[in-house]
Amino acid sequence: MSGLQGVGLLLLLWGSACMGPPGLVRGALVISGDQEALQEPRGAAKSLQKRSTNEDMMEVYSVRLDCTVMSRFAHTVMTSKALNRANSSQEIFFEVDLPKTAFITNFSMEIDGQVYVGDIKEKEKAKKQYEKAVSSGRTAGLVKASGRKMEKFSVSVNIAAESNVTFILTYEELLQRKLGRYEILTRVKPKQRVQEFQIVTNIYEPKGISYVDAHATFLSNELLPLVNKRVTDNKAHISFSPTMEEQRKCPDCEGTLIDGDFLVTYDVNRAKSQWDIQIVNGYFVHFFAPPDLPRVPKNVVFVIDRSGSMSGQKMAQTREAMLAILKDLHEDDHFAIIQFDDSIDSWKESLTKATKENLDEAMKYVSRIVDSGSTNINDAVLRGVNMLVKDRQEEKLPERSIDMIILLTDGMPNAGESNIGKIQTNVHSAMGGNMSLFCLGFGNDVEYSFLDVMSKQNKGMARRIYEGSDAAVQLQGFYEEVASPLLLEVDLRYPENAVDSLTTNHYSQLFNGSEIVVSGRLIDNDLDNFMVEVFAQGFDEDFKVQGQASAEDWDVLYPDEEYIFADFTERLWAYLTIQQLLETSKSGTAEEKSNATAKALDMSLKYSFVTPFTSMVVTKPDTEDGPDSPFIADKLTEEQRQKEERVGYQRYPQVAALRPLSNYYHSTPTYLVDGDPHFLIELPERDDALCFNINNKPGTIFNLVRDPIPGILVNGETIGEKMIPPDGQINTYFWRFGIVHQSLGVRLEVSTQDIVVLQDGKQVKLLWSDNASVKGTNVDLLLTKDRSLTVTLKDSVKFVVLLHKVWAKHPYHRDYLGFYTLDSHLLSPVVHGLLGQFYHGIEYEVSELRPGEVPEKPDATMYVKGRELNVTRGWQRDFRKDVKNGENVPCWFVHSNGTGLIDGDATDYVVSGLFKTV
């Protein structure tokens, strides 16, 4: 079988190894070789790129991911090792997807004992080397955007014959608590079995760990013991280290079962004390999230963009999310709804208490919102501000409550005031520091930096909402984070004569499930005068706590591991300070921006962080042609990530828009498997298609369709080539199908030789060399000589089986069959199978286009079934109109046997017989 497979040895580790929720990390070793793409049957043109090399020549023998969490500060090291067994040099690529909130701190390559280490420099000083690399024709940038929450670090190097290479990448970040937990999510896709494969996470929390959970999507109940979890009061150790045999997908195959998500979640004890302060080597960090506080009522104005650009799915998803959000409002909350384009409309002229009657009425109003017009953000937000101000003045709102505006927009202001600087000034002046503004930027056309600055100027934050099938979930998820304020105007105070270099110590609000973190440096390590006070406004009274801070003795808490804790509080302080300086450099005054930029640069260099102000220069070993160009690793800002996405859409407009492609697609959905074997899901309502291959050994029988309501079953058996071709590529095809309709008493066996029909105890046999039309009580058959068989089941689905005939004396190839489903909407909602699971549609979105292995076949990120997949744009063939040459259908190719697109694993669909269900 053919398909888009790994370049020789493709080793993927993808997950958020060490981030707070949720984020991802991926590492890969990719060995380059001869390349083709998603092979079409029998000499057809290649359509998607395939990577191949001799696996015996380049051996990836070790992959290890180590994550150490010390009081929420995560230090992650990704190590991969490979050996070139060939008698000539080969190029190898190392790739890691790391959380966009993390800072790279080190990268090194060791080749036959020679170590090459990345050097972190001021971005401007690295620019000359970067420009030299670009002018030499090499791709100089090591870091690219990769999905919503990640960025991809990648580097390639030539490895001489019989040489070893070790890649090590290190990055750090402070875990963020959201919705009451920290997450460490690792997505692993090794693509092969590895001699030494290990994921290790160690969590150290001196105040105690309240719970730890660890599981993996790819582990069955029998394999769960492979996850080793040891938890004490203040330490957790989680590891996953399967042997080569344990990694085996099945007893007789070489593939690996490691393909999915490895997730660790945890939280810390909060009931023992109001204080969680860690002091190590002259630096302290204070974590503040007191338990059991009542929520503070909120007064929220939803300002919703209904301009023309919100048409279609965006508007539908916004309505869906708003209906869910309204259901979650507490009865002591007050709310208002404003919708805007170039005009502004309010549901009511003031805020309304969130009673059941008012919510029911509001839901009806939201359901009627339709798109039209242009975008007047200025007047819409000011209308919301004026509502809150007026209701406050008229004492319609609870005295102890929080005022907030949630703005949702997908574009630039182009009606009313359109100067974004003036809009920011107008909003900041009107709010006067008395309310919070949360901005949600929907899609790729929004001016995110404008919303980001405006929200931070007004005690809020901005969030990008990505276009996708889960956009409504993203909107609801954001609201859930801010739905339950616990404290307002939180002020954390420390003695001025005891500390300096404090990070931000005043926060406008503390939300349920989150955490405030403050860090600083001790003066003269003076702990005798380290009194801590916290003041805030609570639900019914002012909140005030104070106490004397004391240092935990980490050497006593962890006597066997004290060496790893030397400077983590200092590095945490530096990380947090730099992150906050980055925010000031975007939203402060001109002088504040300049000072923040200079200080962030100095600290980035001092602590070896790759930030937006620094770059890491990677010098590569010399090649046979002389010195190789250095590569540059930068830190992407959100604006740069968005720009990359826009460039991708401009580079591949015919793919990005997915419109109009109607010439390719039929008027009704078609689901087919043809070739060796290629599965194609045509979705005419989206002018799009999805495709994937299933690779397995000859003689395997797969369930394609199973509908238990009418008792419909379709299974297919594969067959291999007559002998192994010179290129060693073993292809398989479907040569026999079993079709059953139990309710109608129909059973068919369709092979490349003949068709056998059994109904009501009577058997009919047809040959492909015939032209025939058979009409029965419950089934009609139309046989076109040496071409096709159409099976029409009474009041039910229609199937078409195509015969592909091959020259009888061909040394390798055999005749094979294709299977097509029509009228699939007539099957029940519980229909399943490799094809059947798609009969009632599938929700997905594609974004973040980027160059693929072949320029005209870009890669992209697909969001489907709650997963994030790397897909490639190519085509498959529909042979209904032309059984010899077929018709090219553009599609998004899902790698690895459709993993992430199909439910479960391809092996879950293997059955024991042509008419068996198991």
N, C-alpha and C positions, 0 to 999 in steps of 0.2 A: 504493500500500500504506500501511497505517496501522501505528501502533505507538508505543511509548513512545520518543520521540525528544528531542533537545536543545531547550531553551528557546531557540528561534531559533538562536542561536549558542552552543553549549556547548563550552567549551574545557577539557579536562582534562589535567593533568600529574600523574601519580600514581606515587610511588616513594619510596625512602628516600634520595633524593638525599643523600648524605653521611651515612651512619651505618654503624656497625660491627655486624656482621651480625645478622639482616638487618632492615631497616626500610624505610619507604615515605614518599614525599612526593607530594601531589597538589595541583595548582593548577587553578582553573577560573574562567572568566568565563561567567556565565549571564545572558542577557537575558530579562527576564520578558515574557510576552505572554499571549494567550488560551490557555486550557489545557483539554485534554480528556484522555481516557485510553484506551489500548489498544482501539481502535475495534472493535466487534463488527460483523459483516456485516449490511448491509441494514437499517438502522434499529434494530438491537438496542441495548439500553442500554449506555452506556459503562462499561468495567470497570476500566481503569487510566489513570492520568493521562498525558496527552501534552502536551508543551510545544511551542509554535509561535510564530513571529513572522516578520516580513519580514526575511530575511537581508540584503537590500540596504540596510536602514535602519540596522542596527547592525553595524559591521565590526570584528571583532577582528583586528588586523593584525600583532600582535607578541606572541610568547611566548618568554621567555628564562629559562633556569635556569642560574645560575653557581655552581659549587661549588669552593671553594679549600681544599685540605687542606694544613696546615702542621704537620708532625710529628704526625700523627693528629688535629689539631684542625681541625674542619671548619666553614667559614663559608659559608653558602648564601644566595643572593639569588634570589628568584623575582619576575620582572617581567612584567606583562601590560599591553597597551595596546589601547584600543578607541576608535572614533569613532562617534558617533551621527549618522547621515546623515538621520534623520527630521526632520520639521518640528515635532515635539513631543517633550517629554521622555520618557525611558524609564528604568526602574530596572534596574540591572545589579548582579549578585552576583559577588564575588570569593571563591573558595574555595581553600584549600590544606590538604592533609593532610600533617602533618609528624610526624617520629618523636616518640614520647612522651618519649624521653630528651633531646630538644633543648629549649633555652630560646629563646623569641622575644626578639629584641633590638631590633627596630624595625619599624614599619609606617607607610607613608605613602601618601596619595592626592594626585595632582596633577590638578586639573581646570581646564583653560583657564588654566594658569600659576599658579593658586592652590594652595599645598601645605598639606595637612592631615596632621599628624604625630601618631602615638599617643604618649601621655604615660604613662610608667610611674610608678605611685604605690604607697604602702603600701595593702594591700588594704582596711583599715578606712577609710582616707581616701577611697578610691574608692567605698565602699559607698553613700554618699548619692546620688552620680550614678547608680549602678547601680539603686538603689531608685526614683529618679525615672524612669528609663527604663522600668522594669517597670510602674510605676503609670500611665505614659502609654499602656500597651497594646502597646509595642514589645518584641520579643524582644531583651533586652539582652545576653545571653551570646554572645560570639563563638566560644568554643571548646567543642567537644563531643567526646566519645569517638568514635572512628572505627576500628573493627576492633581487632585484638589489640595492634598495635604503634604505632598512630597516634592523633592527635587532629586534629580538623578545625577550622581557622580559617576563618571566613566573615564577610563584611561586604557590605552592599548600600548603594547610593547612587543618587539620581536624577541623571541626566545630561541637561542641557538640549539642545535641538536644535542640531545642528552643533557639538557640543562634544566635546573629547577627554578621556579619563581614563587615567591611568597608576597602576597599583597596584604597590607594592613591599613585599615581606615579607622580613625577614632573620631567620635563626635560626642558632644555634651549638651544637655539641656535640663531645665527645671520642669518637672512634671506639673501639670496644671490639674487641679481638682475640679471636676465638673460632674454635677448630678450625683455627688456623694461618693465618687470613686476615682481612682487612678487606673489607667489601662496601659498594658504593654502588649501590643498586638504584633505578631510576627507572621507574615505570610511567606510560606516556604514552597518553592517550586524548583527542586534540584534537577529535574528532567532525567536523572540517572541515579543509580546507587553510588554512594560515596563511602570509601573505606573508613574515614573518620568524619562523622557528621554529628555536630553537637550544638544545642542551644542551651545556654546556662544563664539564669537570672538569679541574682542574689539581692535581697531587699533588707536593708538595715534601718529600722525605725525605733529609736531609743524609748519613745513613749509607748510603744507596743503596737502590734498589728491586730486590728479587729477581725479581719477576715482576709483570706487569700483564695482565689479560685483559679484553676488552670485547666484548660481543655483544648482539644484540637479538632477541627471539622473533619479531618481525614482519618481519625482513629475510630475503629469499631470498639465494641465492648471488650472484645478479646485482646485488643492492643492497648487499652487504656493504661495497663500497668507500666507501659514504657515511659509514661510521664511520672517522673520522680518528684514528689513534693514533700519537703520537710519544713515544718513551721514550729517555731518556739514563740515565746511571748514577744520578742523584739527582733526576730530575724526569720526570713523565709528563703528557702533555697528551692528553686524549680529547675529541673533539667530534663532534657529530651535527647537521648543518645542511642538511637537504634543501631544494631549491628547491620552488616551488609545483608544478611539473610532476612532480618526483620524489616528491612526497607523494601524487600521484594514485593511486587504488586500481587503476584500469584505464583504458585509453585513452579510453573513451567515457563515463566516469562522473565525478562531482564528488567522490565520497567519498575519504577519506584512508586510506592504508595504515598510518599510524602508530597502532598499537593493540596495545599489549603492554608487555613489560618490556625496559628498557635496563639492562644489568648491567655494573658494573666491579668487579673483585676484584683485590686486590694484597696483597703482604707486603713486608717490608723485609729487607735483609741483616742477618744476625745472626752470621756466622762471623768477621767481621773483628776484633771486639773484644767484651769483656764489657760495655762501656759504650756507652750511647746517651743522652748527656746534652746537652740544648740549653740554652744560656744566652743570653738576649737582654734587654737593658734592665733588668738587675738582678733578673730572675726566672729560675729554672731548672726544668727538668722532666727526670726520670730515668725512662727506659723500661727495664724489666728482664725479659728472657725469654731466658736463656742457652741456646744450642743444645746438642744431643747429650747431654742428661742421661738416665741410666737412670731408669725409672719406679720409684716406691716402692710396694711391695705394700700392698694395702688390705684392711681387715677391715670388711665392710659388712653391716649388718642391714637387710633390707627389711621395713618395717612396713606392712602392706596393710589398708586399710579394706574390710571385706566386709559392712558394714551394709546394711539393706534399700534405702537410697537409692542404693546402687551397682548396683542390679539392671539387667539388660538390657545395653545396649551398653557402659556404663561398665565393667562387670565383664568383659565379653568383651574389650574393648580393653586392660584392665589385664593380663589373662592373656596376651594377644598380646604386649604390650610386655615383660612379665616373661620370657617364653620367649626373646625376642630378647636381652634383657639378660644372661640366664644364659649364653647361648652366647658372649657377649663377655667373660666373666670370664677373667682370666689364671689359669694353674694355681697361681701363687704367692699368689693372693688367697684369703681365707677369707670365708665368707658364712653368713648365717642368714636364715630366712624366718619372719615372725610375721604371722598374720592375726587380725583382731579385729573384733568387733561389741560386744556388751555382755560377751562372754567373750573370753578370749585363748588362742590356740592356736599352738604352735610346731612347725615341721617337726622340729627336733631341739633338744635342751636346751642345746647349745653350738654355736659356729661350726664350719664344716666346710671343709676344703681343697677348692678348686675343681677337683677331678679330673674326668675324663670320667664315671666311674661315679657320682660324687656329683651331678654336674650332670644326668645322665639321670634319676636318682631325684628330684631337685628339680623337674625339668620335669613329671614325672608328678604330683607334689604340687600344683604351681601349676595344672595343668589341672583339678584337682578342686575348686578354690576356688569356693564358691557364696555368694550373698548372703543375709543374714538378720540380724534383730536391730537393736539401736541402736548407739551410738558411744561407746566408752570409750577416748579417746585417751590419757589420763593413764597408765593401767595398761599399755597396749600399748607406749608409748615407754619407760616405766621397765623393762619386761621386756627390751627390747633393750639398754638401758644396763647392766642387771645382767648380761646375757650377756657383754658386752664386758669389764666390770670383772672378772667371775669368770674368764674365760679369760686375761686379763692376769695376774691373781694366780697362776693355775696355770701360767703360762708356756707356754700353748698357741699363742700368736700370736708372729710374728717381732718381735724387739725394735725393729727399724727398719721400722715400718709405720704406716699411718694408720688410725685408727678412725673410722667414720662410720655414721650412721643415716640412711636415706632413708625418710621418712614420706609415704605417699600417702593422702589422705582427701578426702571430698567434702562434709563437713558440719560442724556444730557438735557439740562433746561433749555428750551427753545421757544418759550412763550413767557410773557411778562418780563421780569428781570432775568437776564440770561448770563450776566457776568458772575462767575462762580465766587470770585472774591467778595463782591458786594452781597451776594446771597449769604455767604458765611458771616459777614459782618452784621447783616440785618438779623439773622437768626440768633447770633450770639448776644446782640444787644437786647433783643426782645426777651430772650430767656433769662437774662440777668443772673445766671448762676442758680436759678431757683428750680430748675427741672432738668431731666436727662433726655438726651436725644439718641435713639438707636436707629442706625441706618442699615437697611438691607438692600444691597445692590444686586439686581436680578439679571443674570446673563453676562455676555462678554462685551456688550456695547456700553455698559454703564461706566461713568467716570468714577472709578472706585476711590482714587486719591482724594477727590472732592468730598465724597461722603465720609471717608475716613477722618480727614482733618475736621470737618464740621461736627462729627459726633464727638471726637475727643475734646473739642473746644467747649462742649456742652455736657460734660460728665457722663458720656456714653461711650459706645463703641460701634464699629461698623463690621459687617459680615457680608462676604460674597455668597450669593445663592446661585449655584450652578444650574444651568439649564439641563434638565434630565428628568427621568421618570420619578425620581425621588425628591423633586424640588419642594413639593408640599411637605414632605417629611423634614427637609432641611429647615423650612420656615417654622414648623411646629417645634423642632428641636431647639432653635434659637429662642423662641418664646419661652419654652420650658426653663431655660437657663435663667431668665430674668423674671419669671412669673411670681416668685415668692421672695420678696425682699425681707430681710430679717432686721437689719440695722441701717440707719442713715447717718451720714456725716461722721464716719468712723475716724477717730484721731488717736494714733498710737504714739505715746510720748516716752522719751528716754532721757536720762539726765544729760544736759548739754556738756557738762564737764567730764563725762565718762565715755562719750561716743562721738564719732564724726563720720563723714562720708556716708550718711544715711541714704538709703533708697527712699522712694516715695513712702511717706508715712501717714498720709491723709487720703481716705477713700470716700467717695460720695455714697456708696452703698455696699452692703454685703448681702449676697443672694444665697438662698438655701442651696446646699450642696457644693458651694464654692469655698474659697480660702483666700485670705489676705496674707501676703508674705512681705516682710520687711527685713532688710539686712544692713549691717554697718560694721564699722571698725571700732574696736575698743581703744581708748587712750590709756597707755601704760598698763593695759590688761587689768584695769581696776574693776574687780567684781564686787568689792565691798559696798560700792555706791551705785549699784546697777538696779535702780528701782524702775519698774515698768508700770505705766498707767494707760488704760484704754477708756476713752469717752465716746459715747455715741447716743443716738436717739433710737429708742426702742418702740415697741407697740403701744404701751400705755405709760411708760416712764423712761427717764433717761437711764442709759446703761453706763455703769462705771465699775471697773475693776482695777486693782493695783496690787503689786506684790514685788518681792525681791527675787530677781533672777539668779539662778545658780547654774554652774556648768556641769553637764553630764561628763562623767569620766569614761570616755569611750574605750580606754584601755582596759577598764574593769568590765564594762558591758560586753566587750568582744575581745577577750584576752589573747585569742589566737590570731587575730586579724588586724591588729592596730596599725600595721604598716600601710594599709590602703586608705586611711582616713586623714592623712597628714594635712592636706590643704583644701578639702572639699568645701568648707564654709567660705574660704577666700574666693575660690573659683565660682561658687554659687553667687556670692556678692558681686563679683565682676560680671558674670552673665546677666544678672538682673539689672545691674547698673547700666550696662551697655544697651540692653533692650529698652530701658526707659529713656536713655539718651537718644536712641533712634526715633522714638516717638516725639521727643522735644525737637529734634532736628527737622521734623516735618510740620509741626503745628505751633511752634513758639514764635516769638518776635524774631526779627532779623538777627539781633545780637544773641538771643538765646539759641537760635539755630546754629550760628557760627560757633559759639562756645561748646554746644553739645556735640557738634561734629568733630571738633578738635579733640575733645576729651574722649569721645568714643573711639577715635582712631588710636590715640595713645594707649588706651586700655586694651584694645583689640591686639595691638602689637605686643604689649607686655605679656598678655595671657595667651597669646597664640590662638586667637579665635579668627576664623574666616567670617567676616561681617561685610555689610555693604561698603565699608571703607577700606577693606583689605582684600588681598588676593593671595592665593597660594600658588607658587611657581613650582612645577614638577619638572625637573631635569631628567631626561630619559637617556639610557645608555646609547653610546655611538652604534651606528649601523655600519654595514659594509660600505655604504655610500658616504660615510662621514658622520659628523655630529647630527643628531636628530634635534628637531625644534622642541623647545620647552612647551609644556601645556599649562594652562592657567585655570585655577578653580576660583570662582567668584561666589558671593552670596547674593541670591536674587531677592529683590524687593517684590512686594505684591504687584506693583505697577509693571515691573519687568516681566513677571510671570504672565500678566494679562496681555502685555505687548507680544510675548512669544505666541500666545494663543491666537491673537489677531493676525500675526504674520503667517501662522499656519493656515488660517482660513483664507488669507489672500493667496497663499501659495497653491492651495488646492481648492479653489472655489467650487469646482464641479463636485467635489466630495463633501466639502463642508456644508454647503447649502442642502445637498441631497435633493435638489429641485432644479429643473424638472427632469425626472428620469422615467417619465411615463412610457417612453418608447420601449423601455426594456421590460416593463412589468405588465403582466396580464391584469385584466379588470377584477378578477377575484383572486384571493390568496391561493397559492399553490405550494405544496410541501412535497419534496422529492428527494430521492437518493439515487444517484447514478454514478457511473465511473468506478473509482477504486477505493472505497466508496465515498463520494462527496455528498453531503447533506446540504440542501438548500431550502431556506424558508423565505418565500417571496411574500412581501407585505405591501400590496399595491396602495393601501390607504396611506402609507408613509412614503411611497415611491422609493422603497428601499428593500434590502434583502440581507439575511444573515446566512453564513455558511460555516461548516466545519467538516472535518474528516474523522472517520473512526478507523483506527489501525488495530488489527488483531491477526491472529494466525488463521490460515485457511481451515475451513470446516467449522468455524464459530457460527452459532445461530443467535441472531439478535431479535429481540422483540421491537417491532417498529410501531405497531398500533395495538392498543388494548382498551376496549370500552366494555366494562362489566355489565352495563345496563342492558344493551341489546345482545351482548355476548359476542362482540366483534373482536377478532384476533388476527393480526398479521405478523408473521415472523419471516425472517430472511436468512439464508445460509450462504456463507462466503466460499469462494474457491480461489486457489492460487494459480500461478503460471504453470505451464507444462514442465518447465525447468527453470533454474535460477539464471537470469540474464547475465551477460558479462559484467554489467555495472554493479551486480550484487543486490540490486533493489528488488525486493520481493513485493509484488503488488497483489492485492486480493480484490475480488469483485463479488457482487451477489449473482448467483446462478440459479437459485431456487427460492420461491416464495410459497408459504402456506397461508391461505386466507380462509377464515371461518366466520360464519354468522350463525350462532347457535339458535337464536330465536326463529330464524327463517329455515333452519335445517340445511344450510349450504356449506359446502367444504370444497375448496379448490387447491390443487397443487400445480404451480406454474414453474416449469424449469426451462432451460435453454433447449431441451429436446421436445417437450410436449406439454399439453395442458390437460389435466384430469379434473373433471367436475363430478362431485357426488351430491345428489339431492334426492331426498325421500327414498333412499335405498337404491337409486338408479345412478349408474356411472356413465359418463360420456368422456371420451378421449379425443382430443383434437391435436393436430400437428401444425407446427409453424408454417409448413409448406402449403397450408390451406387458406382460402378465404372463406369465412363462415360467419353466420349470424344465428345464435341460439337464444330463443326466448323461452324462459321458464316461468313458473308460477311466482317465484321469489327472486330470480336473478336473470339478467340478460347479459349475453356475451357477444361482443363484436370483435372478430379476429381478422386483422389485415395481414396478408401473407408476408412472412419474414419481417414484420415491422412492429405491430402493436396488438395488444389485447386490452379491450375496455370492459371492465366488470362493473355492472350497475346493479346494486342491491336494492330491492324494493323499498321505496320510501326511505332510502338511506343514502349512504355515501357512494361515490363512484371512484374506482381505482383504474389507473392505466399502467400497464406493464409494457415496457419497450424492449425489443430484442436487438442487441448489438451483435451482428455477425462478423466474424473474423475469418480471413483466409484459412482454410482447413489445414494447410501445410505450414502455417506460421510456426517457427521453432519454439516460441514462448507463449504467445497469447491464446486465449480461449474465447468462445462466445460468452456474453454476460448479459444481465438484465438491469433495467432501470425501473424504479417504482415511483409513481406519481399519484397524489391524492387530490381529488376534486370534491366539491360540495362538503367539505369537512365540517361546516357549520351545523350539519344535520346530526352530528354525533353529540353525545351527552357531555356535560361540563366536567365529568370525571375521567374523560379519555386521557390516556397516557401512552408512554412508549417513546422511543427515540424521536419519532416524528409526531406522534399523537399529542405530546405535551404542549406543542405549539399551535394546535388547531384552533384554540380560542384566543389567540393573540399573545403577545409578550410585550411588556413595557421595558424600554431601554432608551438610553441617550448616548450619543457619541460626541466627544469634545477633545480639546487639547491635541489637535493634529500636529504631527512632527515628521521629519524625514524618516523613511524606512530604509530597508536594505537596497531597494531600487527606487530611484527618484519618483517614478510615476505611481508607485504603490506605497503611499504614506502609512505610517502607524498612527494610532489614536488611542484614546482611553474610552472604554465603554463602561457605563454604569448600568448594571442589570442584576436583578435579584439580590440587591444589597451588596453586590460585589463590584470591584473595580478591576477591569480586565484590559490587558494590552491586546489590541486587535489590529489587523492589517487590511487595507483596502485592496481588493482584487476583483476577480470574477469567477463564476462557475458557469456551467453550461446546462441549458434547458434544451433537451433534444426532441421535444414534442413536434415541432414544425419541421425540423431537419434532423432525422435520426442519424445521419452520417457525420455532419459537421457541428450541429448544435447551434444554439444562439447564446452569445455571451450575456450574462446577467451580472452587473456590478453588485458586490456584496461585501459585508464586513466579515472577514475570516477570523474565527475564534480558535486559538491554538489549543494544542494538548488535548485532542479528542473532545473538543467542545467544553472543556472543564470551565465551570462557572456559568455557562449558558444552559447546559442540560442539567436536570436534577440529578444529584449524586454523581456517580462515576460511570463511564461507559460499560465497565464490567457488570454493573448492576442490571444491565439489560440482556445479559447472556442467558439463554434458556437451553434446556436439555434436548429439546426435540422441535421439529418443524411445527407441530400443533400443540406444544406444551406451553404452559404459563410460567413454569419455573425450571 
